[in-house]
Amino acid sequence: MKYINLDNVCEFVRNGASIKQDSQCNEGIPITRIETISNDKFNFDRLGYANIKDDKYSDYYLKDKDVLLSHINSAKYLGRSVLYRKKDENPIIHGMNLLCLRFIKDKYLPDYFVYYSQSNVAKAYIQKHTKLAVNQASITSTAIKDMPIPMIEMGKQKEISKSLDKCNEIIHKHKQLLSKYDFLIKSRFIEMFGDPIQNPMGWEKTELGNMCKEVRYGTSKPATENGKYTYLRMNNITFEGELDLANTKTIDISDEELPKCSVQKGDILFNRTNSIELCGKTCLYKLDETMVIAGYIIRVRVNEKLNPQYVSTFFNTKSIKKLLREMAKGAVNQANINAQEMQSIQIPVPPIALQNEYDGFVQQIDKSKFAVQKSLEKAETLYKSLMQEYFG
């Protein structure tokens, strides 16, 4: 395959305008920021503002089919690129930490470049030219301009992009459906029990600790290669309240110590130490397999007056997440909510029959989610296969 440098098909590779944004402002012309291109798409709901209302930065207005590329970020997200599709005539300013690539019409397809930038070949180039510094990584615009890209005829570029678009659309729809199921679960909770802080239904409230049979921290032992048990860490609990086993390690634990740090079906897992935003992540363990939890996780077992699913969703409501952020003790790069503080949280106690009814509803939704998740995994496998076929 023939390769050419990127700047042969781009009008320019340009840094964004240096504008200090105000987190309290939501007026004026919107400005792109790092968060704008998260999730591998252009997020119109994650734009910044600086109360700019004139045309001072008109040279930085985005045009339809511009490509934004992250050139200052964490090493993991460096080189991420997305395609901007103009929605209306309202301008958007191209802001700091993002390069703007404007491709020459009929010479190179921006859609195709975005897919190529996600390939292992492109990622290897980015990694090779990455400069590491404290808490961030960067790549120069010169290195991006010199980036070798496949030079294939336009018809083939369109064919490949269309094929990957279809696969991505399937993946996106499956993820949307999973998000809707999660929203339905939380909405049903509020419908049945009300907001847990306001407690509009007047349920009796008590400290969570009064309803716990056992509260334990996980083990502080390090992971071991090819260990007997799956080792759950704080990254295995998602912000949405799910157990994510995509990146786990293993550990060996003695039979004597195992009951103290292993989890069983029905345990509530609480992430006690993390960033302010993630401290307090909570999920319900629903598997039959025995796994071991790390020390940054608290294992909670409640008594017969509380249904574990009810408690898990309680911790994932907006109002309780807000409470947890307020409780978290900030330290250098992390926050903490210890077991005693967690147990001091006031929880409404509806009739157990109503809690069990809610649990049954969630179990039915989980069955639907399982089927969608399997289809999603197949689509993601197909996408990876196509990327390998097209880009190597």
BALOBA-1460 file (C-alpha; in Angstrom, 3 decimals):
// residues 392
<rec num="1" residu="m" x="0.000" y="0.000" z="0.000"/>
<rec num="2" residu="k" x="1.264" y="3.474" z="-0.887"/>
<rec num="3" residu="y" x="1.565" y="6.070" z="1.888"/>
<rec num="4" residu="i" x="1.820" y="9.863" z="1.800"/>
<rec num="5" residu="n" x="2.250" y="12.457" z="4.526"/>
<rec num="6" residu="l" x="-0.936" y="13.891" z="5.984"/>
<rec num="7" residu="d" x="-0.132" y="17.489" z="5.103"/>
<rec num="8" residu="n" x="-0.285" y="16.576" z="1.378"/>
<rec num="9" residu="v" x="-4.074" y="16.257" z="1.655"/>
<rec num="10" residu="c" x="-4.818" y="18.847" z="4.370"/>
<rec num="11" residu="e" x="-5.154" y="22.575" z="3.844"/>
<rec num="12" residu="f" x="-3.662" y="22.995" z="7.308"/>
<rec num="13" residu="v" x="-3.099" y="21.391" z="10.676"/>
<rec num="14" residu="r" x="-3.826" y="24.084" z="13.218"/>
<rec num="15" residu="n" x="-3.806" y="24.563" z="16.989"/>
<rec num="16" residu="g" x="-6.974" y="25.920" z="18.577"/>
<rec num="17" residu="a" x="-7.553" y="29.451" z="19.815"/>
<rec num="18" residu="s" x="-6.058" y="30.208" z="23.232"/>
<rec num="19" residu="i" x="-9.181" y="31.210" z="25.143"/>
<rec num="20" residu="k" x="-9.683" y="30.898" z="28.894"/>
<rec num="21" residu="q" x="-13.080" y="29.337" z="29.407"/>
<rec num="22" residu="d" x="-15.348" y="30.055" z="32.366"/>
<rec num="23" residu="s" x="-16.974" y="26.987" z="33.950"/>
<rec num="24" residu="q" x="-19.741" y="29.231" z="35.324"/>
<rec num="25" residu="c" x="-20.557" y="30.727" z="31.916"/>
<rec num="26" residu="n" x="-22.970" y="29.287" z="29.360"/>
<rec num="27" residu="e" x="-23.328" y="32.294" z="27.078"/>
<rec num="28" residu="g" x="-21.701" y="33.438" z="23.857"/>
<rec num="29" residu="i" x="-20.115" y="31.415" z="21.063"/>
<rec num="30" residu="p" x="-19.389" y="27.818" z="22.166"/>
<rec num="31" residu="i" x="-15.768" y="26.609" z="22.224"/>
<rec num="32" residu="t" x="-14.443" y="23.070" z="21.800"/>
<rec num="33" residu="r" x="-12.489" y="21.440" z="24.630"/>
<rec num="34" residu="i" x="-11.033" y="17.991" z="25.277"/>
<rec num="35" residu="e" x="-14.374" y="16.672" z="26.541"/>
<rec num="36" residu="t" x="-16.017" y="17.709" z="23.272"/>
<rec num="37" residu="i" x="-14.421" y="14.775" z="21.454"/>
<rec num="38" residu="s" x="-14.757" y="12.099" z="24.134"/>
<rec num="39" residu="n" x="-16.595" y="8.855" z="23.330"/>
<rec num="40" residu="d" x="-15.122" y="8.988" z="19.794"/>
<rec num="41" residu="k" x="-17.744" y="11.475" z="18.654"/>
<rec num="42" residu="f" x="-18.332" y="15.229" z="18.609"/>
<rec num="43" residu="n" x="-20.329" y="15.945" z="21.777"/>
<rec num="44" residu="f" x="-22.335" y="19.128" z="21.269"/>
<rec num="45" residu="d" x="-23.385" y="18.989" z="24.931"/>
<rec num="46" residu="r" x="-19.756" y="19.228" z="26.125"/>
<rec num="47" residu="l" x="-18.740" y="22.592" z="24.704"/>
<rec num="48" residu="g" x="-17.246" y="25.424" z="26.754"/>
<rec num="49" residu="y" x="-18.020" y="29.155" z="26.869"/>
<rec num="50" residu="a" x="-16.184" y="32.406" z="27.569"/>
<rec num="51" residu="n" x="-18.996" y="34.911" z="26.926"/>
<rec num="52" residu="i" x="-17.587" y="35.774" z="23.464"/>
<rec num="53" residu="k" x="-20.263" y="37.347" z="21.272"/>
<rec num="54" residu="d" x="-18.322" y="39.097" z="18.471"/>
<rec num="55" residu="d" x="-16.381" y="37.762" z="15.463"/>
<rec num="56" residu="k" x="-12.924" y="38.231" z="16.993"/>
<rec num="57" residu="y" x="-12.201" y="34.506" z="16.601"/>
<rec num="58" residu="s" x="-13.935" y="33.969" z="13.269"/>
<rec num="59" residu="d" x="-10.722" y="32.499" z="11.815"/>
<rec num="60" residu="y" x="-11.182" y="29.649" z="14.289"/>
<rec num="61" residu="y" x="-14.788" y="28.831" z="13.414"/>
<rec num="62" residu="l" x="-15.196" y="25.164" z="12.519"/>
<rec num="63" residu="k" x="-16.325" y="24.150" z="9.045"/>
<rec num="64" residu="d" x="-18.371" y="21.118" z="8.086"/>
<rec num="65" residu="k" x="-16.252" y="17.932" z="7.948"/>
<rec num="66" residu="d" x="-13.321" y="19.383" z="9.871"/>
<rec num="67" residu="v" x="-11.477" y="16.726" z="11.871"/>
<rec num="68" residu="l" x="-10.482" y="17.503" z="15.473"/>
<rec num="69" residu="l" x="-7.522" y="15.600" z="16.897"/>
<rec num="70" residu="s" x="-6.400" y="15.552" z="20.526"/>
<rec num="71" residu="h" x="-2.707" y="16.452" z="20.692"/>
<rec num="72" residu="i" x="-2.443" y="17.298" z="24.417"/>
<rec num="73" residu="n" x="-4.099" y="14.746" z="26.696"/>
<rec num="74" residu="s" x="-3.364" y="11.656" z="28.745"/>
<rec num="75" residu="a" x="-1.287" y="9.147" z="26.772"/>
<rec num="76" residu="k" x="-4.316" y="6.842" z="26.539"/>
<rec num="77" residu="y" x="-6.430" y="9.401" z="24.651"/>
<rec num="78" residu="l" x="-3.710" y="11.165" z="22.691"/>
<rec num="79" residu="g" x="-4.367" y="11.123" z="18.933"/>
<rec num="80" residu="r" x="-8.125" y="10.540" z="19.286"/>
<rec num="81" residu="s" x="-9.901" y="12.186" z="16.363"/>
<rec num="82" residu="v" x="-13.536" y="12.880" z="15.477"/>
<rec num="83" residu="l" x="-15.402" y="14.271" z="12.482"/>
<rec num="84" residu="y" x="-17.358" y="17.499" z="12.980"/>
<rec num="85" residu="r" x="-20.688" y="17.702" z="11.119"/>
<rec num="86" residu="k" x="-22.212" y="21.161" z="11.113"/>
<rec num="87" residu="k" x="-25.771" y="21.147" z="12.526"/>
<rec num="88" residu="d" x="-26.801" y="24.746" z="11.839"/>
<rec num="89" residu="e" x="-25.378" y="28.179" z="11.046"/>
<rec num="90" residu="n" x="-24.368" y="28.951" z="14.631"/>
<rec num="91" residu="p" x="-20.547" y="29.104" z="14.858"/>
<rec num="92" residu="i" x="-18.331" y="26.983" z="17.102"/>
<rec num="93" residu="i" x="-14.803" y="28.089" z="17.978"/>
<rec num="94" residu="h" x="-11.970" y="25.573" z="17.657"/>
<rec num="95" residu="g" x="-10.381" y="25.722" z="21.133"/>
<rec num="96" residu="m" x="-7.116" y="24.756" z="22.812"/>
<rec num="97" residu="n" x="-5.504" y="21.297" z="22.989"/>
<rec num="98" residu="l" x="-7.179" y="20.151" z="19.777"/>
<rec num="99" residu="l" x="-5.686" y="20.226" z="16.292"/>
<rec num="100" residu="c" x="-7.994" y="20.995" z="13.388"/>
<rec num="101" residu="l" x="-7.440" y="19.072" z="10.146"/>
<rec num="102" residu="r" x="-9.221" y="20.451" z="7.083"/>
<rec num="103" residu="f" x="-8.984" y="18.014" z="4.182"/>
<rec num="104" residu="i" x="-8.779" y="19.107" z="0.545"/>
<rec num="105" residu="k" x="-12.083" y="18.253" z="-1.134"/>
<rec num="106" residu="d" x="-12.007" y="15.316" z="-3.571"/>
<rec num="107" residu="k" x="-8.436" y="14.517" z="-2.552"/>
<rec num="108" residu="y" x="-8.965" y="12.697" z="0.724"/>
<rec num="109" residu="l" x="-12.055" y="11.662" z="2.681"/>
<rec num="110" residu="p" x="-12.039" y="12.945" z="6.289"/>
<rec num="111" residu="d" x="-14.307" y="10.055" z="7.338"/>
<rec num="112" residu="y" x="-11.687" y="7.591" z="6.108"/>
<rec num="113" residu="f" x="-8.883" y="9.374" z="7.976"/>
<rec num="114" residu="v" x="-10.834" y="9.251" z="11.255"/>
<rec num="115" residu="y" x="-11.137" y="5.473" z="10.928"/>
<rec num="116" residu="y" x="-7.494" y="5.116" z="9.949"/>
<rec num="117" residu="s" x="-6.444" y="7.166" z="12.999"/>
<rec num="118" residu="q" x="-8.037" y="4.465" z="15.179"/>
<rec num="119" residu="s" x="-5.974" y="1.685" z="13.572"/>
<rec num="120" residu="n" x="-3.031" y="-0.007" z="15.264"/>
<rec num="121" residu="v" x="-0.689" y="1.407" z="12.612"/>
<rec num="122" residu="a" x="-1.739" y="5.003" z="13.332"/>
<rec num="123" residu="k" x="-1.673" y="4.449" z="17.091"/>
<rec num="124" residu="a" x="1.868" y="3.077" z="16.849"/>
<rec num="125" residu="y" x="2.943" y="6.247" z="15.023"/>
<rec num="126" residu="i" x="1.297" y="8.460" z="17.659"/>
<rec num="127" residu="q" x="2.949" y="6.502" z="20.460"/>
<rec num="128" residu="k" x="6.371" y="6.736" z="18.805"/>
<rec num="129" residu="h" x="6.138" y="10.545" z="18.576"/>
<rec num="130" residu="t" x="4.512" y="11.139" z="21.966"/>
<rec num="131" residu="k" x="6.261" y="13.393" z="24.458"/>
<rec num="132" residu="l" x="5.494" y="12.549" z="28.075"/>
<rec num="133" residu="a" x="5.271" y="15.101" z="30.879"/>
<rec num="134" residu="v" x="3.735" y="15.231" z="34.363"/>
<rec num="135" residu="n" x="0.036" y="14.200" z="34.133"/>
<rec num="136" residu="q" x="-0.141" y="14.641" z="30.359"/>
<rec num="137" residu="a" x="1.271" y="13.673" z="26.995"/>
<rec num="138" residu="s" x="1.553" y="15.597" z="23.749"/>
<rec num="139" residu="i" x="2.397" y="15.298" z="20.088"/>
<rec num="140" residu="t" x="3.483" y="18.237" z="17.922"/>
<rec num="141" residu="s" x="1.544" y="19.507" z="14.949"/>
<rec num="142" residu="t" x="4.686" y="18.880" z="12.869"/>
<rec num="143" residu="a" x="4.593" y="15.185" z="13.762"/>
<rec num="144" residu="i" x="0.900" y="15.070" z="12.804"/>
<rec num="145" residu="k" x="1.624" y="16.763" z="9.472"/>
<rec num="146" residu="d" x="4.318" y="14.164" z="8.767"/>
<rec num="147" residu="m" x="2.039" y="11.257" z="9.706"/>
<rec num="148" residu="p" x="1.998" y="8.662" z="6.879"/>
<rec num="149" residu="i" x="-1.528" y="7.806" z="5.714"/>
<rec num="150" residu="p" x="-2.724" y="5.260" z="3.111"/>
<rec num="151" residu="m" x="-3.175" y="6.748" z="-0.348"/>
<rec num="152" residu="i" x="-5.955" y="4.788" z="-2.041"/>
<rec num="153" residu="e" x="-8.470" y="5.952" z="-4.624"/>
<rec num="154" residu="m" x="-11.453" y="7.956" z="-3.393"/>
<rec num="155" residu="g" x="-14.039" y="5.316" z="-4.317"/>
<rec num="156" residu="k" x="-12.295" y="2.750" z="-2.106"/>
<rec num="157" residu="q" x="-12.091" y="5.245" z="0.755"/>
<rec num="158" residu="k" x="-15.855" y="5.799" z="0.522"/>
<rec num="159" residu="e" x="-16.546" y="2.068" z="0.377"/>
<rec num="160" residu="i" x="-14.464" y="1.356" z="3.487"/>
<rec num="161" residu="s" x="-15.937" y="4.309" z="5.391"/>
<rec num="162" residu="k" x="-19.488" y="3.260" z="4.521"/>
<rec num="163" residu="s" x="-18.843" y="-0.294" z="5.715"/>
<rec num="164" residu="l" x="-17.410" y="0.889" z="9.034"/>
<rec num="165" residu="d" x="-20.203" y="3.463" z="9.391"/>
<rec num="166" residu="k" x="-22.817" y="0.698" z="9.206"/>
<rec num="167" residu="c" x="-20.998" y="-1.372" z="11.808"/>
<rec num="168" residu="n" x="-20.585" y="1.664" z="14.073"/>
<rec num="169" residu="e" x="-24.267" y="2.488" z="13.724"/>
<rec num="170" residu="i" x="-25.200" y="-0.985" z="14.970"/>
<rec num="171" residu="i" x="-22.810" y="-0.632" z="17.910"/>
<rec num="172" residu="h" x="-24.191" y="2.822" z="18.730"/>
<rec num="173" residu="k" x="-27.818" y="1.626" z="18.664"/>
<rec num="174" residu="h" x="-27.020" y="-1.285" z="20.971"/>
<rec num="175" residu="k" x="-25.263" y="1.042" z="23.437"/>
<rec num="176" residu="q" x="-28.203" y="3.437" z="23.275"/>
<rec num="177" residu="l" x="-30.587" y="0.605" z="24.089"/>
<rec num="178" residu="l" x="-28.473" y="-0.465" z="27.072"/>
<rec num="179" residu="s" x="-28.476" y="3.133" z="28.331"/>
<rec num="180" residu="k" x="-32.257" y="3.260" z="27.998"/>
<rec num="181" residu="y" x="-32.577" y="0.058" z="30.022"/>
<rec num="182" residu="d" x="-30.380" y="1.598" z="32.753"/>
<rec num="183" residu="f" x="-32.487" y="4.752" z="32.712"/>
<rec num="184" residu="l" x="-35.636" y="2.634" z="32.972"/>
<rec num="185" residu="i" x="-34.295" y="0.828" z="36.049"/>
<rec num="186" residu="k" x="-33.504" y="4.094" z="37.850"/>
<rec num="187" residu="s" x="-36.764" y="5.715" z="36.754"/>
<rec num="188" residu="r" x="-38.734" y="2.761" z="38.092"/>
<rec num="189" residu="f" x="-36.909" y="3.124" z="41.415"/>
<rec num="190" residu="i" x="-37.973" y="6.779" z="41.746"/>
<rec num="191" residu="e" x="-41.500" y="5.904" z="40.659"/>
<rec num="192" residu="m" x="-41.832" y="3.199" z="43.323"/>
<rec num="193" residu="f" x="-39.867" y="4.721" z="46.197"/>
<rec num="194" residu="g" x="-39.396" y="8.437" z="45.477"/>
<rec num="195" residu="d" x="-36.193" y="10.430" z="45.769"/>
<rec num="196" residu="p" x="-34.190" y="8.845" z="48.633"/>
<rec num="197" residu="i" x="-33.135" y="12.195" z="50.105"/>
<rec num="198" residu="q" x="-36.529" y="13.920" z="49.959"/>
<rec num="199" residu="n" x="-38.359" y="10.677" z="50.862"/>
<rec num="200" residu="p" x="-41.765" y="11.988" z="49.641"/>
<rec num="201" residu="m" x="-43.516" y="8.723" z="50.529"/>
<rec num="202" residu="g" x="-42.543" y="9.003" z="54.163"/>
<rec num="203" residu="w" x="-40.749" y="5.664" z="54.479"/>
<rec num="204" residu="e" x="-39.055" y="4.995" z="57.808"/>
<rec num="205" residu="k" x="-35.380" y="5.968" z="57.564"/>
<rec num="206" residu="t" x="-32.379" y="4.605" z="59.394"/>
<rec num="207" residu="e" x="-28.608" y="4.492" z="59.088"/>
<rec num="208" residu="l" x="-27.481" y="1.891" z="56.592"/>
<rec num="209" residu="g" x="-25.219" y="0.339" z="59.237"/>
<rec num="210" residu="n" x="-28.276" y="-0.654" z="61.261"/>
<rec num="211" residu="m" x="-29.354" y="-2.858" z="58.346"/>
<rec num="212" residu="c" x="-26.013" y="-4.518" z="57.642"/>
<rec num="213" residu="k" x="-25.060" y="-8.048" z="58.633"/>
<rec num="214" residu="e" x="-21.455" y="-7.523" z="57.606"/>
<rec num="215" residu="v" x="-19.222" y="-4.767" z="56.200"/>
<rec num="216" residu="r" x="-15.666" y="-5.629" z="55.151"/>
<rec num="217" residu="y" x="-12.764" y="-4.153" z="53.232"/>
<rec num="218" residu="g" x="-11.061" y="-6.165" z="50.521"/>
<rec num="219" residu="t" x="-7.515" y="-7.459" z="50.637"/>
<rec num="220" residu="s" x="-4.409" y="-5.301" z="50.259"/>
<rec num="221" residu="k" x="-2.400" y="-8.127" z="48.712"/>
<rec num="222" residu="p" x="-1.042" y="-7.559" z="45.195"/>
<rec num="223" residu="a" x="-2.364" y="-9.342" z="42.138"/>
<rec num="224" residu="t" x="-0.539" y="-12.472" z="40.974"/>
<rec num="225" residu="e" x="-0.094" y="-13.754" z="37.449"/>
<rec num="226" residu="n" x="-2.276" y="-16.779" z="36.702"/>
<rec num="227" residu="g" x="-3.831" y="-16.619" z="40.169"/>
<rec num="228" residu="k" x="-6.706" y="-18.872" z="41.199"/>
<rec num="229" residu="y" x="-9.318" y="-16.118" z="41.642"/>
<rec num="230" residu="t" x="-10.432" y="-13.122" z="39.591"/>
<rec num="231" residu="y" x="-9.319" y="-9.948" z="41.381"/>
<rec num="232" residu="l" x="-11.852" y="-7.103" z="41.348"/>
<rec num="233" residu="r" x="-10.470" y="-3.556" z="41.627"/>
<rec num="234" residu="m" x="-12.070" y="-0.121" z="41.625"/>
<rec num="235" residu="n" x="-11.947" y="0.121" z="37.807"/>
<rec num="236" residu="n" x="-14.254" y="-2.915" z="37.620"/>
<rec num="237" residu="i" x="-17.158" y="-0.899" z="39.050"/>
<rec num="238" residu="t" x="-18.613" y="1.564" z="36.539"/>
<rec num="239" residu="f" x="-20.003" y="5.000" z="37.375"/>
<rec num="240" residu="e" x="-23.409" y="3.772" z="36.156"/>
<rec num="241" residu="g" x="-23.421" y="0.965" z="38.735"/>
<rec num="242" residu="e" x="-22.416" y="-2.067" z="36.670"/>
<rec num="243" residu="l" x="-19.736" y="-4.705" z="37.139"/>
<rec num="244" residu="d" x="-17.234" y="-4.446" z="34.262"/>
<rec num="245" residu="l" x="-15.001" y="-7.498" z="33.812"/>
<rec num="246" residu="a" x="-13.244" y="-6.247" z="30.660"/>
<rec num="247" residu="n" x="-9.985" y="-5.585" z="32.515"/>
<rec num="248" residu="t" x="-9.399" y="-7.830" z="35.512"/>
<rec num="249" residu="k" x="-6.371" y="-9.366" z="37.195"/>
<rec num="250" residu="t" x="-5.974" y="-12.543" z="39.255"/>
<rec num="251" residu="i" x="-4.867" y="-13.309" z="42.787"/>
<rec num="252" residu="d" x="-4.080" y="-16.255" z="45.042"/>
<rec num="253" residu="i" x="-5.694" y="-16.232" z="48.492"/>
<rec num="254" residu="s" x="-5.460" y="-18.876" z="51.193"/>
<rec num="255" residu="d" x="-8.575" y="-20.877" z="52.055"/>
<rec num="256" residu="e" x="-8.455" y="-19.373" z="55.537"/>
<rec num="257" residu="e" x="-8.466" y="-15.759" z="54.304"/>
<rec num="258" residu="l" x="-10.848" y="-16.265" z="51.360"/>
<rec num="259" residu="p" x="-14.139" y="-15.737" z="53.272"/>
<rec num="260" residu="k" x="-12.906" y="-12.331" z="54.469"/>
<rec num="261" residu="c" x="-12.278" y="-10.828" z="51.029"/>
<rec num="262" residu="s" x="-14.288" y="-12.883" z="48.534"/>
<rec num="263" residu="v" x="-17.664" y="-11.888" z="47.124"/>
<rec num="264" residu="q" x="-20.804" y="-13.891" z="46.650"/>
<rec num="265" residu="k" x="-24.048" y="-13.333" z="44.754"/>
<rec num="266" residu="g" x="-26.047" y="-10.549" z="46.423"/>
<rec num="267" residu="d" x="-23.061" y="-8.628" z="47.833"/>
<rec num="268" residu="i" x="-23.019" y="-4.850" z="47.395"/>
<rec num="269" residu="l" x="-19.626" y="-3.487" z="46.297"/>
<rec num="270" residu="f" x="-18.741" y="0.098" z="47.250"/>
<rec num="271" residu="n" x="-15.652" y="1.873" z="45.881"/>
<rec num="272" residu="r" x="-14.351" y="3.814" z="48.895"/>
<rec num="273" residu="t" x="-11.286" y="5.526" z="47.370"/>
<rec num="274" residu="n" x="-11.071" y="7.230" z="43.979"/>
<rec num="275" residu="s" x="-11.353" y="10.692" z="42.425"/>
<rec num="276" residu="i" x="-14.079" y="12.962" z="43.861"/>
<rec num="277" residu="e" x="-16.353" y="12.172" z="40.910"/>
<rec num="278" residu="l" x="-15.896" y="8.380" z="41.141"/>
<rec num="279" residu="c" x="-15.625" y="7.850" z="44.880"/>
<rec num="280" residu="g" x="-18.681" y="5.875" z="46.007"/>
<rec num="281" residu="k" x="-19.251" y="3.911" z="42.802"/>
<rec num="282" residu="t" x="-21.531" y="1.029" z="43.757"/>
<rec num="283" residu="c" x="-22.709" y="-2.160" z="42.079"/>
<rec num="284" residu="l" x="-24.475" y="-5.393" z="42.968"/>
<rec num="285" residu="y" x="-22.544" y="-8.622" z="42.482"/>
<rec num="286" residu="k" x="-24.866" y="-10.970" z="40.561"/>
<rec num="287" residu="l" x="-22.536" y="-13.816" z="39.556"/>
<rec num="288" residu="d" x="-22.164" y="-17.319" z="41.008"/>
<rec num="289" residu="e" x="-18.356" y="-17.332" z="40.584"/>
<rec num="290" residu="t" x="-16.202" y="-16.627" z="43.629"/>
<rec num="291" residu="m" x="-14.053" y="-13.508" z="43.154"/>
<rec num="292" residu="v" x="-11.800" y="-11.495" z="45.444"/>
<rec num="293" residu="i" x="-12.026" y="-7.725" z="46.048"/>
<rec num="294" residu="a" x="-9.155" y="-5.284" z="46.509"/>
<rec num="295" residu="g" x="-8.779" y="-3.017" z="49.539"/>
<rec num="296" residu="y" x="-10.331" y="0.023" z="47.839"/>
<rec num="297" residu="i" x="-13.661" y="-1.816" z="47.746"/>
<rec num="298" residu="i" x="-16.035" y="-2.351" z="50.672"/>
<rec num="299" residu="r" x="-18.210" y="-5.485" z="50.685"/>
<rec num="300" residu="v" x="-21.663" y="-4.911" z="52.184"/>
<rec num="301" residu="r" x="-24.125" y="-7.639" z="53.176"/>
<rec num="302" residu="v" x="-27.522" y="-6.391" z="54.346"/>
<rec num="303" residu="n" x="-30.104" y="-8.054" z="56.572"/>
<rec num="304" residu="e" x="-33.513" y="-9.404" z="55.604"/>
<rec num="305" residu="k" x="-35.176" y="-5.965" z="55.786"/>
<rec num="306" residu="l" x="-33.268" y="-4.668" z="52.758"/>
<rec num="307" residu="n" x="-33.084" y="-6.109" z="49.251"/>
<rec num="308" residu="p" x="-29.516" y="-5.783" z="47.877"/>
<rec num="309" residu="q" x="-30.794" y="-4.601" z="44.476"/>
<rec num="310" residu="y" x="-32.773" y="-1.837" z="46.176"/>
<rec num="311" residu="v" x="-29.640" y="-0.730" z="48.071"/>
<rec num="312" residu="s" x="-27.449" y="-0.812" z="44.961"/>
<rec num="313" residu="t" x="-29.860" y="1.360" z="42.965"/>
<rec num="314" residu="f" x="-30.231" y="3.653" z="45.993"/>
<rec num="315" residu="f" x="-26.497" y="4.398" z="45.805"/>
<rec num="316" residu="n" x="-26.754" y="5.048" z="42.059"/>
<rec num="317" residu="t" x="-29.516" y="7.668" z="42.214"/>
<rec num="318" residu="k" x="-28.526" y="11.244" z="41.364"/>
<rec num="319" residu="s" x="-29.260" y="12.585" z="44.834"/>
<rec num="320" residu="i" x="-27.145" y="9.962" z="46.624"/>
<rec num="321" residu="k" x="-24.272" y="10.400" z="44.144"/>
<rec num="322" residu="k" x="-24.396" y="14.117" z="44.966"/>
<rec num="323" residu="l" x="-24.346" y="13.285" z="48.680"/>
<rec num="324" residu="l" x="-21.328" y="11.008" z="48.187"/>
<rec num="325" residu="r" x="-19.408" y="13.757" z="46.373"/>
<rec num="326" residu="e" x="-20.087" y="16.062" z="49.318"/>
<rec num="327" residu="m" x="-18.965" y="13.380" z="51.789"/>
<rec num="328" residu="a" x="-15.754" y="12.440" z="49.996"/>
<rec num="329" residu="k" x="-12.664" y="13.726" z="51.741"/>
<rec num="330" residu="g" x="-10.357" y="15.287" z="49.154"/>
<rec num="331" residu="a" x="-6.697" y="14.358" z="49.281"/>
<rec num="332" residu="v" x="-3.886" y="14.527" z="46.714"/>
<rec num="333" residu="n" x="-5.383" y="13.054" z="43.519"/>
<rec num="334" residu="q" x="-8.013" y="11.058" z="45.423"/>
<rec num="335" residu="a" x="-10.961" y="11.134" z="47.796"/>
<rec num="336" residu="n" x="-12.193" y="8.673" z="50.398"/>
<rec num="337" residu="i" x="-15.385" y="7.539" z="52.146"/>
<rec num="338" residu="n" x="-14.629" y="4.962" z="54.804"/>
<rec num="339" residu="a" x="-16.879" y="2.124" z="55.978"/>
<rec num="340" residu="q" x="-18.100" y="4.013" z="59.049"/>
<rec num="341" residu="e" x="-19.069" y="7.052" z="56.973"/>
<rec num="342" residu="m" x="-20.807" y="4.892" z="54.388"/>
<rec num="343" residu="q" x="-22.829" y="3.133" z="57.097"/>
<rec num="344" residu="s" x="-23.924" y="6.490" z="58.534"/>
<rec num="345" residu="i" x="-25.924" y="7.306" z="55.390"/>
<rec num="346" residu="q" x="-29.660" y="7.475" z="56.018"/>
<rec num="347" residu="i" x="-31.626" y="5.037" z="53.859"/>
<rec num="348" residu="p" x="-35.431" y="4.792" z="53.527"/>
<rec num="349" residu="v" x="-36.771" y="1.310" z="54.335"/>
<rec num="350" residu="p" x="-39.907" y="0.548" z="52.285"/>
<rec num="351" residu="p" x="-41.791" y="-2.740" z="52.872"/>
<rec num="352" residu="i" x="-39.598" y="-5.651" z="51.826"/>
<rec num="353" residu="a" x="-42.345" y="-6.962" z="49.540"/>
<rec num="354" residu="l" x="-42.160" y="-3.730" z="47.538"/>
<rec num="355" residu="q" x="-38.369" y="-3.940" z="47.405"/>
<rec num="356" residu="n" x="-38.605" y="-7.520" z="46.150"/>
<rec num="357" residu="e" x="-41.105" y="-6.457" z="43.492"/>
<rec num="358" residu="y" x="-38.579" y="-3.896" z="42.281"/>
<rec num="359" residu="d" x="-35.852" y="-6.560" z="42.291"/>
<rec num="360" residu="g" x="-38.043" y="-8.780" z="40.087"/>
<rec num="361" residu="f" x="-38.504" y="-5.898" z="37.649"/>
<rec num="362" residu="v" x="-34.727" y="-5.380" z="37.441"/>
<rec num="363" residu="q" x="-34.144" y="-9.093" z="36.839"/>
<rec num="364" residu="q" x="-36.481" y="-8.998" z="33.822"/>
<rec num="365" residu="i" x="-34.656" y="-5.954" z="32.449"/>
<rec num="366" residu="d" x="-31.334" y="-7.714" z="33.046"/>
<rec num="367" residu="k" x="-32.443" y="-10.560" z="30.774"/>
<rec num="368" residu="s" x="-33.126" y="-8.094" z="27.967"/>
<rec num="369" residu="k" x="-29.815" y="-6.330" z="28.632"/>
<rec num="370" residu="f" x="-27.973" y="-9.644" z="28.444"/>
<rec num="371" residu="a" x="-29.338" y="-10.344" z="24.954"/>
<rec num="372" residu="v" x="-28.443" y="-6.836" z="23.761"/>
<rec num="373" residu="q" x="-24.965" y="-7.108" z="25.299"/>
<rec num="374" residu="k" x="-24.296" y="-10.337" z="23.393"/>
<rec num="375" residu="s" x="-25.330" y="-8.694" z="20.113"/>
<rec num="376" residu="l" x="-23.150" y="-5.699" z="20.952"/>
<rec num="377" residu="e" x="-20.131" y="-7.934" z="21.523"/>
<rec num="378" residu="k" x="-20.646" y="-9.558" z="18.116"/>
<rec num="379" residu="a" x="-20.844" y="-6.159" z="16.434"/>
<rec num="380" residu="e" x="-17.691" y="-4.960" z="18.202"/>
<rec num="381" residu="t" x="-15.858" y="-8.130" z="17.157"/>
<rec num="382" residu="l" x="-16.920" y="-7.532" z="13.555"/>
<rec num="383" residu="y" x="-15.710" y="-3.929" z="13.754"/>
<rec num="384" residu="k" x="-12.273" y="-5.004" z="15.009"/>
<rec num="385" residu="s" x="-12.084" y="-7.606" z="12.244"/>
<rec num="386" residu="l" x="-12.911" y="-5.025" z="9.569"/>
<rec num="387" residu="m" x="-10.346" y="-2.569" z="10.992"/>
<rec num="388" residu="q" x="-7.707" y="-5.298" z="10.797"/>
<rec num="389" residu="e" x="-8.718" y="-6.167" z="7.240"/>
<rec num="390" residu="y" x="-8.678" y="-2.563" z="6.008"/>
<rec num="391" residu="f" x="-5.689" y="-1.160" z="7.883"/>
<rec num="392" residu="g" x="-3.647" y="-4.101" z="9.166"/>
